[in-house]
Amino acid sequence: MSSGAHARPDGRPKRQRYRRPAIAVAVAGAVATAAAVPLLSTDRSSNAARASQSRACTPIKMIVVPGTWETTSNADPDTAAGMLRGVTEPLERRFGSRISSYWVGYHATAFDQGKTYADSKRTGIDAARKAMTEIARDCPGTRFVGLGFSQGAHVNGDIAAQIGAGHGPVPAASYIAGGSVADPARGTRGEVNLGDPLPGTRGIAGPRPEGFGTLSGKVANVCLKGDLYCALPEENELTATLGTVLSRVGVSTLQDSAQRELSTDLGTAGGRPADLAAVPTGVKTLAGQARGKDTAGAARTADELVKLVGPLQALTRAVANPVLVNTLLNSPPGSQNHMAGQVLQSLSRTDLVGLAADLQAASAAARSGNAAGLARAALNAAAKAAPLTGLPADQLVKVTKVIQGLQPVALLAQAQNIIGGISRIDYRGVQRAARAVPVYAQRGDVRGLYRSLVAIEDRLMPLAETANRVDLGALAALLSMWPPGSPERAVGEALVVLDRVDWVRVTRDLRAIQDKLDDFDPKRPPAIDPQNPARSLSAFFGVDLLSLAPQLTSLAEHGLDVAGVPLPKGTLDRLLKTRLSPRHLVREGVDAAVFYGTRRHEMYGTAPVDGTGRPALVTLSDWLAQRIETA
């Protein structure tokens, strides 16, 4: 093995990605020639390896970062992928052996597979910087062109900004130009905008505050009107704020419950990433296996479906709420938004809890060889999956990522509900009434007790019912990602306290009290045993009122903190009137979450950005070619 080779874990030589510096290669070549002719007669794989190395050290190297879901962390850097082939291929044809491409492999996800967008982008930055550092080391004199699409454009632009500030992987003098397609940080100082102006818009993640520094004028972008990743209207305050926060916050900074909500991944089906179509398809397969008495196959299918239904429950709980579903269904029929609404509506009608139980029963029956039990469980599972079975499979596949992407917006939709409920509660009234309950009970004053319970139920039931439907922990964590001192951050920190309340029990107890109060006749009140008032009250109301009262008192005290007593500047009032109002959510949030499912973000290869009629990618390629020619 030569001194420049690396070893694989199995001991076999690993092909070098770049050839050694020119002088070293020339010396090695002279030695090989002088040694013996047979050394030059090698097999085809060795020839291919040397050819690949000879192409690697070209005068110009394009560092190409694909967009979200266009690549993976272990992708081959020699394999072109995705949108940016429309830029690299013309440049490679034009400049021939002077130029070559390195395709950066990275996580390339957004709120799935256990990572946030910020986490994913960080893997792209690290991978691209590492590649540039290694190329600069192994190929002295090579100069760079950076390229990126969507999330990859975010990565490409961030690295260019680092280089322009003097702390990048290569010096600014070796960076010829950068080109971004749909940059979420469009609006960065020093960028070159190719195409018609898009006034009043910016990238969804917000501009890079440091600008491009010494690379100003060397980094260009193309952005299509209507692509909210790079051309978000500036008045869309909610979407802009959400995009900025989520693009900069990683999983490590989220609370556990929020991490689950924001990173719901459907797992795998048949060894591949699962989509919503895997449920009806899998249930149909299970039914066929049950009919054929294929117990071994049925057990595997049922187990795989059980693993899928769990994340699907979390996903449905997060996004299948009326605010989002109705907004989506009001979109034009046939649009991506409308299809997503139909799927969410079907998910909300699907008994996923019962489906999981039937699948577990099918797995148990299959493993025990109980063909009759397997057939029965498979039939029950098919009945429960019926709402999804009626949807076209291609539609389920198409909207899977759209629905996953809705999750942060769904949490904000829940935020406006819960914050509205929190701010409208008369906590002092609840506090007074809860403290009076044991006093009236000890006195045997049933009429006073009745008045206190009515006051509690009227004031607290709306909040209890709302809180029982949402994950306050996830919501609190999302709002806590806003900057310190912001109203969102204050509410998020307050919700952490409310999340400690057993809302299931509070709601159940209040409903039981409500039912008894409806039947209460002040003229014939129940008798209270002064020796044991707790037992008397529990017998009548079905609730241990004397243990509930301190809990309600404590809740009211927390509620006063949330509702604004320690926040006298009207925190919640301002919040309800601005970013989290239902009007903004409907107008901005849903559109921002699902727009990438439309064709606009994918039209850069055909749609023009200026009056020349040239597609956006051609416009960018031509601009880069001019920079390369004059470099």
LINLINFEN-V391740 format. One record per run of one state. SS is the DSSP state (H for helix, E for strand, C for the rest). FROM is the first residue (numbers start at 1). LEN is the number of residues. If there is no record, write none. Layout:
[[SS/FROM/LEN] [SS/FROM/LEN]]
This chain:
[[C/1/5] [E/6/2] [C/8/5] [E/13/2] [C/15/7] [H/22/14] [C/36/1] [H/37/4] [C/41/3] [H/44/13] [C/57/3] [E/60/6] [C/66/19] [H/85/14] [E/99/6] [C/105/7] [E/112/1] [C/113/2] [E/115/1] [C/116/1] [H/117/22] [C/139/4] [E/143/7] [C/150/1] [H/151/14] [C/165/7] [H/172/3] [E/175/7] [C/182/10] [E/192/3] [C/195/6] [E/201/2] [C/203/10] [H/213/3] [C/216/3] [E/219/4] [C/223/9] [E/232/2] [C/234/3] [H/237/12] [C/249/2] [H/251/3] [C/254/2] [H/256/7] [C/263/5] [E/268/2] [C/270/2] [E/272/2] [C/274/3] [H/277/15] [C/292/3] [H/295/25] [C/320/2] [H/322/8] [C/330/6] [H/336/13] [C/349/3] [H/352/17] [C/369/2] [H/371/14] [C/385/1] [H/386/4] [C/390/3] [H/393/13] [C/406/1] [H/407/18] [C/425/2] [H/427/17] [C/444/2] [H/446/22] [C/468/4] [H/472/8] [C/480/7] [H/487/12] [C/499/4] [H/503/16] [C/519/3] [H/522/3] [C/525/8] [H/533/9] [C/542/3] [H/545/19] [C/564/7] [H/571/7] [C/578/4] [H/582/16] [C/598/2] [H/600/3] [C/603/5] [E/608/1] [C/609/6] [E/615/1] [H/616/15] [C/631/1]]
